[in-house]
Amino acid sequence: MNKRNSKPELLIKWRYYLVVAVICLVFASLAGRAAYIQVIAPERLVYEGDLRSIRTKTSRAERGIITDRFGRELAVSVPVSAIWADPKIIHDQNSLLKRQSWQALAKVLETDIDNLQARVKDPQRRFVYLQRQVSPAVADYVKKLRIKGINVKPESRRFYPTGEVSAHLVGFTNIDDLGQEGVERSYNDWLTGQPGQRRVRKDRTGRVIEDLAVIKEREDAQHIQLSIDQRVQALAYRELKKAVAETKATSGSVVVLDIATGEVLAMANSPSFNPNDRGQLQSYRYRNRALTDAYEPGSTAKPFTMLAALENHLVSEDTIIDTSPGWRQIGGQRVRDARNYGEIDMATAMQKSSNVVTSQLADEVGVEGMLDTLYKLGFGNDSGLGLVGESAGYMPQRRRWSDFELATLSFGYGVMVTPLQLAQAYATLGSGGVYRPISIIKLEQGNPGQQVFSEGSARSVLNMLEHVVHPEGTGSRAAVDGYRVAGKTGTSRKAVRGGYGDDYVAVFAGVAPVSNPRLAIAVFINEPQTDSYSGGAVAAPVFSRVMQGGLQYLNVAPDALDSRVVQLNGGGSNDS
């Protein structure tokens, strides 16, 4: 009995020890593996864990705000969202089977469901935009649909509170928030911030549980305060738009400069566009014609011929010139006045816009003297404004000049200027012969400029130009109630191949108040189609209304004590 009972007992002990040994070996192996992983070679496990939990988080840098000189917003960024899809997740999660949700998505995105699903049919792709710059309400609705693989990403959209009024100057951005025109493009680097990046650890639900490191500090965008006075800008645009519509003109431009500082207070163009809704607009409307389009200035250049003659001491304000019989024969061609004015002084010659007088003065000044005067006024060079697309105009570079070419140069033909350049030239007259670079950015203090003409000569020209706005002058409709105005009309025929066509550009440029000039304004109306197409009839009234409003907005005291200065009776015209 004892022998038979001992065998099972020995067998049971053997099995027991074997199991214990195996368990100990397993635990020893696990402990060894754990020790190896955590002590000897932990990098692999850390690496695998980091792949699943560490992410790079990007913080957005909003585009800078553009304001006028008083802080009124001209361009701001508003929060919107982009709807995007991960086709791989959509196919892995069988999201396409939720057809009802896809129908709701297609409806809110205003597209067709088949077109929407076709865009995510490739399971190898990981990112597809479905629609960008949607409103927060649409983004919230998309989130509530809970379609696996459909995500919402925050972004921003540019909004322009002033719409078409300042569109050409401010410009606009594309869907990626990059400037395309105007200030938005020219100062894109300044307005664009750099997003920041930091390394974080997230849990399985996507929550940030640990902030690990800053990869790149965020650089905030810079704001821009323009020199524009939005009140003057709105006034200039309204009056210009009205004039272009009434005269059935192709286009028009107005530039308003602060003479003392060289700042641009207004720069308006018509036709314009709404930068908040550009879907149906033609690209030609985007051009800022005030600084891209150049025209022959016509008779608005006559004060510069007079200035050249004064600077060379060839005439004075009291000089008398005989214009009889009302025309001059020059190189087989005739230069004419509207009628025979006989013997007239310089002020009357300016008032009547005499081609005979200015052509005689140009003969005495000579080609070099004329060109030197125009260059000093900034013609043939950009203004230094810094906006993309600015034209330098056109200055003729001839080795030999005929007498007739010199004559036509004296009254504004053969040279081309932009509205901005003409306004700057008149600002130089208004500042007493000081040429100042102009600025679209608000200045803490004005540029002192450079004295390029004597103050006496510039003042004499202003006194002559004041007669143009008198009732007997060609620019009587440019008068401003309560203020002394100095300005000049111009009506230049547009050049075509082989000569000049039947279309005109009506121009008026001037300064006020004459006693202490504050504003310089240039008005261009391109190709007016009505019977009245002269600068005195078309452009001068726009100048008058813009100048009057601008001086009142700036609280400039009236200086016209003689009521005769502000009469608005019609006058003769020879403003070719």
C-alpha positions in Angstrom: 0.0 0.0 0.0 2.8 2.5 0.9 4.6 1.9 -2.4 1.5 2.4 -4.5 0.6 5.7 -2.7 4.1 7.2 -3.0 4.2 7.3 -6.8 1.3 9.8 -7.3 2.7 12.0 -4.5 6.1 12.2 -6.3 4.4 13.0 -9.6 2.3 15.8 -8.1 5.4 17.4 -6.5 7.2 17.3 -9.8 4.4 19.0 -11.6 4.1 21.6 -8.9 7.8 22.5 -9.1 7.6 22.6 -12.9 4.7 25.1 -12.9 6.4 27.2 -10.3 9.6 27.3 -12.3 7.8 28.3 -15.4 6.0 31.1 -13.7 9.2 32.3 -12.1 10.9 32.2 -15.5 8.0 34.1 -17.1 8.1 36.8 -14.4 11.9 36.9 -14.7 11.6 37.4 -18.4 9.1 40.1 -18.0 11.2 41.8 -15.4 14.3 41.5 -17.6 12.4 42.9 -20.6 11.0 45.8 -18.5 14.5 46.5 -17.2 15.9 46.4 -20.7 13.2 48.7 -22.1 13.3 51.2 -19.3 16.9 51.2 -18.2 19.1 49.9 -21.0 17.2 50.9 -24.2 14.2 53.2 -23.4 14.5 55.4 -26.5 12.4 53.2 -28.7 9.4 53.1 -26.4 9.6 56.9 -25.8 9.8 57.4 -29.6 6.7 55.3 -30.2 4.8 57.0 -27.5 5.8 60.5 -28.7 4.6 59.6 -32.2 1.2 59.0 -30.8 0.9 61.9 -28.4 3.2 64.8 -29.4 1.8 67.3 -31.8 2.9 70.7 -33.2 0.3 73.4 -32.4 0.2 76.5 -34.7 -1.2 79.8 -33.4 -2.6 82.1 -36.1 -1.3 85.6 -36.7 -4.1 87.9 -37.9 -3.4 90.3 -40.7 -2.8 93.9 -39.7 -5.6 96.5 -39.7 -5.6 99.4 -42.1 -7.1 102.7 -40.9 -7.4 106.2 -42.0 -5.5 109.1 -40.3 -8.1 109.2 -37.5 -8.3 105.5 -36.9 -11.4 104.7 -38.9 -11.1 101.1 -40.1 -10.5 100.6 -43.8 -9.6 96.9 -43.8 -10.0 94.4 -41.0 -9.9 90.6 -40.7 -13.0 88.7 -39.6 -13.1 85.1 -38.4 -14.4 82.5 -40.8 -13.8 78.8 -41.3 -12.6 76.3 -44.0 -14.4 73.0 -44.5 -12.0 70.3 -45.4 -12.0 66.5 -45.7 -9.7 63.6 -45.1 -10.6 61.0 -47.8 -8.7 58.2 -46.1 -10.7 58.6 -42.8 -13.9 58.9 -44.8 -13.3 55.6 -46.5 -11.9 53.8 -43.4 -15.0 54.9 -41.4 -17.5 54.2 -44.2 -18.7 57.8 -43.9 -20.1 57.9 -47.4 -22.9 55.6 -46.3 -24.4 58.4 -44.3 -26.1 59.8 -47.4 -28.6 61.9 -45.4 -25.8 63.7 -43.7 -23.9 64.3 -47.0 -27.1 65.7 -48.5 -27.3 68.2 -45.6 -23.7 69.0 -46.1 -24.1 69.6 -49.8 -27.1 71.8 -49.2 -25.4 74.1 -46.7 -22.3 74.3 -49.0 -24.6 75.1 -51.9 -23.3 72.3 -54.1 -24.4 68.9 -55.5 -23.9 65.8 -53.3 -22.5 63.7 -56.2 -19.9 66.5 -56.9 -19.1 66.7 -53.2 -18.5 62.9 -52.8 -16.5 62.8 -56.1 -13.9 65.1 -54.5 -13.2 62.7 -51.7 -13.3 59.4 -53.7 -9.5 58.9 -53.6 -8.7 57.1 -50.3 -5.0 57.8 -50.7 -5.5 61.6 -50.2 -5.4 63.1 -46.8 -6.5 66.7 -47.3 -9.1 68.2 -49.6 -10.7 71.7 -49.3 -14.5 71.5 -49.7 -15.2 75.1 -49.2 -13.3 78.1 -47.7 -14.3 81.2 -45.9 -17.6 80.0 -44.7 -19.5 81.8 -41.9 -19.3 80.7 -38.3 -22.9 79.6 -38.5 -22.2 77.3 -41.4 -19.1 75.9 -39.6 -21.2 75.1 -36.5 -23.8 73.3 -38.6 -21.1 71.2 -40.3 -19.7 70.2 -36.9 -23.2 69.0 -35.8 -23.5 66.7 -38.8 -20.6 64.6 -37.2 -19.4 63.1 -40.5 -16.2 61.2 -39.9 -13.4 62.7 -42.0 -15.1 66.1 -42.4 -13.4 68.8 -40.4 -13.5 72.6 -39.8 -10.4 74.7 -39.7 -10.4 78.4 -38.5 -9.2 81.1 -40.9 -9.8 84.7 -41.6 -11.3 86.8 -44.3 -10.6 90.5 -45.1 -13.5 92.9 -44.8 -13.5 96.4 -46.1 -16.0 98.7 -44.3 -15.8 101.5 -46.8 -16.5 99.3 -49.8 -16.0 100.9 -53.2 -15.1 104.4 -51.8 -11.5 103.4 -51.0 -11.3 100.2 -53.0 -8.5 101.2 -55.4 -6.3 102.7 -52.7 -6.7 100.1 -50.0 -6.8 97.2 -52.5 -7.7 93.6 -51.5 -6.4 90.2 -50.6 -6.9 86.8 -52.2 -8.4 83.7 -50.5 -5.1 83.0 -48.8 -5.0 86.4 -47.3 -2.2 87.7 -49.5 -2.4 91.3 -50.9 -3.3 91.6 -54.5 -3.8 95.3 -55.1 -3.3 98.7 -53.5 -1.9 99.1 -50.0 -2.7 95.4 -49.2 -0.2 94.4 -51.9 2.4 97.1 -51.5 2.6 96.6 -47.7 1.9 92.9 -47.7 5.0 91.9 -45.7 4.2 94.6 -43.1 0.6 93.5 -42.7 1.3 89.8 -42.6 2.3 88.3 -39.3 4.2 85.0 -38.8 2.3 82.2 -37.0 3.8 80.8 -33.9 4.5 77.1 -33.3 4.8 75.1 -30.0 5.2 71.4 -29.2 2.5 69.9 -27.0 1.4 66.5 -25.8 -2.2 65.5 -26.4 -4.3 62.7 -24.9 -6.4 60.3 -27.0 -9.3 62.7 -27.2 -7.1 65.5 -28.6 -6.9 67.6 -25.4 -3.6 69.3 -24.7 -2.2 67.8 -21.4 1.3 69.1 -21.5 3.1 72.1 -23.1 6.5 70.9 -24.0 8.4 73.7 -25.9 8.1 76.8 -28.1 9.3 76.0 -31.6 8.8 79.5 -33.1 7.6 82.7 -31.4 4.6 84.3 -33.1 5.3 87.6 -34.8 2.2 89.8 -34.7 1.3 91.8 -37.9 1.8 95.5 -38.0 -1.1 97.8 -38.4 -1.0 100.6 -40.9 -2.4 104.1 -40.4 -2.9 105.8 -43.8 -2.7 109.5 -44.4 -6.2 109.3 -45.9 -9.0 111.4 -44.3 -12.0 109.2 -45.0 -14.4 112.1 -44.9 -12.5 113.8 -47.7 -12.2 110.5 -49.5 -15.9 109.8 -49.4 -16.7 113.3 -50.6 -14.2 113.1 -53.5 -15.6 109.7 -54.6 -19.2 110.8 -54.4 -18.6 114.0 -56.5 -16.4 112.1 -59.0 -18.9 109.3 -59.4 -21.7 111.8 -60.0 -19.7 113.7 -62.6 -18.6 110.6 -64.5 -22.2 109.4 -64.7 -23.6 112.8 -65.8 -21.0 113.3 -68.5 -21.1 109.6 -69.6 -17.3 109.6 -69.2 -15.1 106.5 -69.4 -13.5 107.1 -66.1 -12.3 109.8 -63.7 -9.8 110.4 -60.9 -9.4 112.9 -58.0 -6.3 113.4 -55.8 -6.2 115.6 -52.7 -2.9 116.5 -51.1 -2.0 118.3 -47.9 0.4 120.9 -49.1 2.2 121.4 -45.8 3.1 117.7 -45.3 2.8 116.0 -48.7 0.3 113.5 -47.3 -2.4 112.1 -49.6 -5.8 113.0 -48.0 -7.9 111.4 -50.8 -7.4 109.4 -53.9 -10.6 108.3 -55.6 -11.4 106.7 -59.0 -14.6 105.9 -60.9 -15.7 103.4 -61.9 -14.9 101.5 -58.7 -15.7 98.1 -57.3 -16.8 96.5 -54.1 -13.8 94.6 -52.7 -16.1 92.6 -50.4 -17.8 91.0 -53.5 -15.5 90.7 -56.5 -17.1 87.6 -58.1 -18.8 89.4 -60.9 -16.4 92.2 -61.5 -13.9 92.7 -64.4 -10.3 93.0 -63.5 -9.9 96.4 -65.4 -11.9 98.0 -62.6 -9.1 97.2 -60.1 -6.6 99.6 -61.6 -5.9 102.7 -59.5 -6.1 105.2 -62.4 -4.9 108.1 -60.3 -1.4 106.7 -60.3 -1.3 104.2 -63.2 -2.9 106.2 -66.1 -1.0 109.1 -67.7 -2.5 111.8 -69.8 -1.4 115.0 -71.6 -2.2 117.7 -69.0 -3.2 120.3 -71.6 -3.5 123.9 -70.3 -2.9 122.9 -66.7 0.8 122.9 -67.7 0.7 126.6 -68.7 1.5 127.8 -65.1 4.7 125.8 -65.3 5.7 127.6 -68.5 5.0 130.9 -66.7 7.1 129.6 -63.7 10.0 128.8 -66.0 9.9 132.3 -67.5 9.8 134.0 -64.1 12.6 131.8 -62.7 14.8 132.9 -65.7 13.8 136.6 -65.2 12.3 136.8 -68.6 9.0 138.3 -67.5 7.3 139.7 -64.4 3.6 139.9 -63.5 3.4 143.3 -65.2 4.9 142.2 -68.5 2.7 143.0 -71.5 2.7 140.8 -74.5 0.9 141.5 -77.8 -1.1 138.5 -78.9 -2.5 140.1 -82.1 -3.9 138.9 -84.4 -4.8 136.0 -82.1 -2.5 133.4 -83.6 1.2 132.7 -84.3 2.8 131.0 -87.3 5.3 128.4 -86.1 7.1 126.1 -88.5 4.3 126.1 -91.0 1.6 125.5 -88.4 -0.5 127.9 -86.3 -0.9 128.3 -82.6 -4.3 130.0 -81.9 -6.1 131.6 -79.1 -9.9 131.6 -78.7 -9.9 135.1 -80.0 -7.6 138.1 -80.5 -6.9 139.4 -76.9 -4.5 142.1 -78.2 -2.0 143.4 -75.6 -2.4 141.6 -72.3 -0.4 141.2 -69.1 0.6 137.8 -67.6 -2.4 137.5 -65.3 -4.8 138.1 -68.2 -2.9 135.6 -70.3 -3.4 133.0 -67.6 -7.0 133.9 -67.1 -7.8 133.6 -70.8 -5.5 130.6 -71.2 -3.5 132.2 -74.1 -1.6 129.7 -76.2 0.1 132.6 -78.0 1.6 133.9 -74.8 2.8 130.6 -73.5 4.3 129.6 -76.8 6.3 132.9 -76.9 7.5 132.4 -73.4 8.6 128.8 -74.2 10.7 130.3 -77.2 12.5 132.5 -74.7 13.0 129.9 -72.0 14.2 127.2 -74.5 14.0 123.4 -74.4 16.4 122.9 -71.6 14.8 125.4 -69.4 11.3 123.9 -70.0 12.4 120.4 -69.4 14.4 121.3 -66.3 11.3 123.0 -64.8 9.1 119.9 -65.5 11.7 117.6 -64.0 11.9 119.7 -60.8 8.1 119.4 -60.5 8.5 115.6 -60.5 7.3 114.8 -64.0 9.0 111.7 -65.5 9.6 110.2 -62.1 7.4 108.3 -59.7 6.2 110.2 -56.7 7.8 108.0 -54.1 4.4 106.9 -52.8 5.5 103.2 -52.7 2.3 101.7 -54.3 2.6 99.0 -56.8 1.8 100.0 -60.4 2.6 103.7 -60.2 3.5 105.2 -63.5 6.3 107.7 -64.0 4.3 109.3 -66.9 6.2 110.3 -70.0 8.8 112.9 -70.6 10.1 113.3 -74.2 13.7 112.5 -74.8 14.5 114.1 -78.2 17.9 115.1 -79.4 16.3 117.8 -81.7 13.2 119.8 -81.0 11.2 121.7 -83.6 9.9 125.1 -82.8 6.3 123.8 -82.9 7.1 120.8 -80.6 8.4 123.3 -78.0 5.3 125.4 -78.5 3.0 122.5 -77.9 5.0 121.5 -74.8 4.3 124.9 -73.3 0.6 124.3 -73.2 0.7 120.7 -72.1 1.1 118.5 -75.2 4.0 116.0 -75.8 4.3 115.2 -72.1 2.1 112.8 -70.0 1.4 112.9 -66.3 -0.7 111.0 -63.8 -3.3 112.8 -61.7 -1.1 112.2 -58.7 1.9 113.9 -60.4 -0.2 116.9 -61.4 -1.5 117.3 -57.9 2.0 117.1 -56.6 3.2 119.8 -59.0 0.4 122.2 -57.9 1.3 121.4 -54.3 4.8 122.6 -55.1 3.4 125.9 -56.3 1.2 126.1 -53.2 4.1 125.5 -50.9 6.1 128.4 -52.3 8.3 126.4 -54.6 9.1 123.6 -52.1 9.0 120.1 -53.6 7.9 117.5 -51.1 7.8 113.7 -51.6 4.2 112.6 -51.0 3.2 109.9 -48.6 0.2 107.5 -48.2 1.2 106.7 -44.6 0.3 109.2 -41.9 3.4 111.2 -40.9 4.2 112.4 -37.4 5.7 115.5 -39.0 5.8 116.6 -42.6 8.8 116.3 -44.9 10.7 119.6 -45.0 11.1 119.1 -48.8 13.5 120.9 -51.1 13.3 124.5 -52.4 13.3 124.0 -56.1 11.8 127.3 -57.2 12.0 130.7 -55.6 9.1 131.6 -53.3 8.5 134.8 -55.2 8.1 133.1 -58.5 5.7 130.5 -57.1 3.6 133.2 -55.4 3.4 135.2 -58.6 2.1 132.2 -60.5 -0.5 131.6 -57.8 -1.6 135.2 -58.1 -2.1 134.7 -61.8 -3.9 131.5 -61.3 -6.4 133.2 -59.0 -7.6 135.2 -62.0 -8.5 132.0 -63.7 -11.2 131.4 -61.1 -12.7 134.9 -61.4 -16.0 135.3 -63.4 -14.1 136.2 -66.5 -11.7 133.3 -66.3 -11.9 129.8 -67.8 -12.2 128.2 -64.4 -15.0 130.3 -62.8 -16.9 127.2 -61.8 -14.1 126.1 -59.6 -14.6 129.0 -57.2 -15.3 128.1 -53.5 -17.5 130.3 -51.4 -15.5 132.2 -48.8 -12.0 131.1 -50.1 -9.5 132.4 -52.6 -8.8 129.7 -55.1 -5.9 129.5 -57.6 -6.2 126.9 -60.3 -6.1 126.1 -64.0 -8.4 124.3 -66.5 -7.2 121.9 -69.1 -8.9 120.1 -72.0 -6.5 117.9 -73.9 -7.4 115.9 -77.0 -6.4 112.3 -76.7 -3.7 111.0 -78.9 -4.4 108.1 -81.3 -2.2 106.5 -83.9 -1.2 109.1 -86.5 -2.4 112.1 -84.5 -5.2 113.1 -82.3 -8.7 111.7 -82.1 -12.1 113.1 -81.1 -12.0 112.2 -77.4 -10.9 114.6 -74.7 -9.6 114.6 -71.1 -11.1 117.4 -69.0 -8.8 118.5 -66.2 -8.7 121.0 -63.4 -6.0 121.5 -60.8 -5.5 124.1 -58.2 -4.9 125.1 -54.6 -6.7 126.9 -51.8 -6.8 129.1 -49.8 -4.4 131.4 -51.7 -3.4 133.4 -48.6 -2.0 130.2 -47.0 -2.4 127.2 -49.3 -3.5 124.1 -47.5 -4.9 121.7 -50.1 -3.9 120.8 -53.7 -6.5 119.0 -55.8 -6.3 117.5 -59.3 -9.4 116.3 -61.1 -9.4 114.3 -64.3 -12.5 113.3 -66.3 -11.6 110.9 -69.1 -13.6 111.0 -72.4 -16.7 112.9 -71.4 -19.4 112.3 -74.0 -21.7 115.3 -73.5 -21.6 118.6 -75.5 -19.8 120.3 -72.6 -16.5 118.5 -72.3 -14.0 121.2 -71.3 -12.1 121.2 -68.0 -13.9 124.4 -66.9 -17.3 122.8 -67.5 -16.7 119.2 -66.4 -13.8 119.0 -63.9 -13.9 122.5 -62.3 -17.3 121.9 -60.5 -15.9 118.7 -59.0 -12.9 120.6 -57.8 -15.0 123.3 -56.2 -17.2 120.9 -54.2 -14.3 118.7 -53.1 -12.2 121.7 -52.1 -15.0 123.3 -50.2 -15.8 120.2 -48.2 -12.1 119.4 -47.6 -11.4 122.9 -46.2 -14.4 122.8 -44.0 -13.5 119.3 -42.7 -10.0 120.6 -41.9 -11.4 123.8 -40.2 -9.5 126.1 -42.5 -10.5 129.7 -42.0 -12.0 131.5 -45.0 -9.8 134.1 -46.6 -12.0 135.6 -49.4 -13.0 139.1 -48.2 -14.0 140.2 -51.7 -17.3 138.6 -52.8 -16.4 139.0 -56.4 -13.9 136.1 -55.9 -16.8 133.6 -55.2 -19.1 134.5 -58.1 -19.9 131.4 -60.2 -20.8 133.1 -63.5 -19.6 131.5 -66.7 -16.5 132.7 -68.6 -14.7 132.2 -71.9 -12.6 129.1 -72.5 -9.4 128.4 -74.4 -8.2 125.5 -72.1 -6.8 123.3 -74.8 
